[in-house]
């Protein structure tokens, strides 16, 4: 009977991916290399040399799959990842999915074909639901979003806590009718909605939220409909920077000003948020730190492939400006 990589992996008590890295002279710890080489001798495994050469042809390339490169969050994240990769003399292949699971599937196949060294990935909620069941030939670090069972390393912020901060800040400034506007394609938006809802209920307030496609135009349309539907809210919490821009445009189109007519708050401390009137109150995300931390986790995973998955949770910072003030 032919002995294969899986037999070596079983004998060594490691994954088949670890055996492949040893055979391809990839990055593994000295202890793991010794364990695998001992299992190779014990099982009498003889590698296919042509296949081994193919496996060893790593491109020293990091894959980066983001959901919407137009979102300044992912623009900054991409720059941070690219900077770290450049310092490590590696390249980055950047793919944008537009929150489309079919495009995700295509790019995941591309990453396999390109024999990337590792992947940094912001999955849609649809793909994330089954992500833990997929077998990749490379390590994966999730950013901004996570899978259901924590199989992969991940770097996120405390989304629920950050949304709760915005609600608490608005309530402390006298606002009680607080409308929430959230995306509908990511676990991040769900977590922010949950934080918003919990904070509203804890303060005896009635949640009033809407889920829409996480783009500026969809946000503008949703807020316009809400403003025209009857009693206007006191304030709005918006779950990402693109949607915040859309909400602001909807207010301007309706002839409303912030904070005179409506308090407006959201996520992402982009330059334009400082320039609107007296400035918009936002949660500043440590985006560059997310990218750097993701790369650190990826490199550690390459060196220690069998360690337990880790989830790093960073904190957002409330930047209070004039848009959340109570007028009158």
Secondary structure, 3 states (H helix, E strand, C coil): CCCCHHHHHHHHCCCHHHHHHHHCCCCCCHHHHHHHHHHHHHHCCCCCHHHHHHHCCCCCEEEEEECCCCCHHHHHHHHHHHHHHHHCCCEEEEEECCCCHHHHHHHHHHHHHCCCCEEEECCCHHHHHHHCCCCCCCEEEEECCCCCCCCCEEEEECHHHHHHHHHHHHHHCCCCCEEEEEECCCHHHHHHHHHHHHHHHHCCCCCEEEEECCCHHHHHHHHHHHHHCCCCCCEEEECCHHHHHHHHHHHHHCCCCCCCCCEEEEECCCHHHHHCCCCCEEEECCHHHHHHHHHHHHHHHHHCCCCCCCEEEECCEEECCHHHCCCC
